[in-house]
Structure formats: structure tokens, C-alpha cells
Amino acid sequence: MRNLGRCSFGVLAGALRQPQSSQVIPFKHALRCVRGLVDFFMMGQYRSHTSDNIAYIEHYLEQFYRMKDIFLEFRVTKRTLAMIDKQRTEIQHQRTQMSQPVAPSKRRRIRDHYHEEEHQRLMELIHRELHSTFIKIHLLSHFSDHIRQFGNILMYSTEVGELAHKEQIKDRWRRSNKNDAARQIVQSDSR
């Protein structure tokens, strides 16, 4: 996770270097969100923690939570897409029923207003539908309590076990004759 965080933030910063004028604020929000998450994980991996470190962890997580909505529209399910399409057609149907002849100078302002209103409604729908489905992200809010209660969370990391699985179990599986391989792996471990 450490390397992923370092690489993803660098890649995002490079990719979002020269945004168009309409993309500046969303890009800054995306970078702040990713930076908050990366800083949260980096601080969480310290070997020992003080109350100041835990305060930093909580601050970075709060920063991430404030900015994470920027990614909601990219996590839309098929059901939500169907609801969006239905809402969009309803809005357009209402507008065609209410449409009156308008001067060309006002047409653009009205169209921009409608587009902004439609976007706002769609984002509210997306937020309402998807806000509660970030269950793994919610679990991050419990890290600081676990650090206070149990200490360093690196001892609960699965990285070491996964590496050991790759090197030890898979190599021993290849060396076995595949008949009752589990017993052979256990016997070679006990030697």
C-alpha cells in the first residue's frame, strides 16, 4: 500500500498538472483527497504513536472524507444509471411542456441554467444512492481508536504473511508430488 500511495499521488499530480479552467477546482479536490488518504496511511504505519500522531491521522482522514465525494460520479451502478436516465428524461419532458418562445440572447443563459440545475440534481441523486456504499472507507474511521487501544497496527498487516505465502507455501507446493500436498507442506515446515 505504501508504494501504491506514493506512486498514485505522483501520477495524479503529473496527470492533473495543466487542467482546463473548468477543471481546476475538481482536480484540486481530487489531489487533496488522494493526498489525505496517502498521508493517513503513511502516518498509520509508524512503529509507535503519540497523541500528536493520532491527531494527524484523524486530520488526514477528515481531509479525505471531506473531498471523497469528487469520486462518487465514477462509482455509479447500473441501477443508479437507470435512475439518472429516468430523472433526466423527466426533467427534459417538464421543460418541453413549459417552453415558451425566448429571445436568442436569453437562450444561452437559460440553457446554462438548466444544465447546471440538471447537474446539481444528478449529483444529489448519485450522492444519495452511493454515499452509504463506501463500507471499506468507513472502516478507516476506526483506525485511531484501534491504535489507542492496541498500539501499532503494523502487527496486524497481512503484507508479511502474503509474502511468506508466496515464498514458502507455493515453493513447497511445487516440490510436493501433489498427493496429499498439505501433509507434505506441514512436514517440511516442521523440519
Buried (B, 14 or more C-beta within 10 A) or exposed (E): EEEEBEEEBEEBEEEBEEBEEEEEEEBBBBBBBBBBBBBBBBBBBBEEBEEEBBEBBBBBBEBBBEBBBBBBBEEBEEEBEEBBEEBBEEBEEEEEEEEEEEEEEEEEEEEEEEEEEBEEBBEEBBEEBBEEEBEEEEEBEEBBEEBEEEEBBEEEEEEEEEEEEEEEBEEBEEEBEEEEBEEBBEEEEEE
